[in-house]
Amino acid sequence: MSSPKLAKAVPGSKTSDQATADSLAASAKTSDDATRLARELEQALADGRLDALTPEALQALTAAICKIYSAQVEAGNPLLPLAHRTAITSTDVMTMASGLLRASSLAVFELGMWQSWTGR
């Protein structure tokens, strides 16, 4: 029976625990930044500043949020994209859903079919 091999530290390299800790810290910072941005956007909207984001920034954020939400769901995290008691209206939801479908050249019928196939 051979003895366990000892890991040799390579200067500048990270252990698995260090890499995990760094990843968690980066996730926490990104989440904090996203929460701060959401508060700033809510305040801009309350102040009547509809131009708080350029159209390009709005599209980039929407795409990133769609991708990360989809990846979370695909990974088995059944979270809903909105908290149950948010200040978002049904009209806000319908407007966004309609825009997302149009931007992807999809119809409500296709969404219904996909939901029946996947159970989502």
C-alpha positions, 0 to 999 in steps of 0.5 A: 500500500502506498502512502498518501502523496503530499500536495506541494505548494506552488508559489502563486497557486491556490488551494481548493479551499482558497479558490472556493473562498475567493469564489464565494467572496466574488459572488457576495461582491457581485450580489452586493453590487447588483442589489445596490444597482437595483436600489439605484434604478428604483430610486431613479424611476421614483425620481422620474429619470427613465434614462438612468440606463442607456438602451444598450445597458438595459439590454445587456443587463436583461440578457445577463439576468435571463441567462443566469436565471435560466442557468439557476433553474437548469441546475435545479434551483426552483427559485422564482425570478421575483419575490412574492411581495415585490413592488412590481405590477402585473402590467410590469410583468406582462410588458417585460414578458411580451418584450422578451418573447418579441425580442426572441421571435417567440409567440405566447403559443410557443411559450404555452407549448414549452411549459406543457412539455417541460412542466415549468 
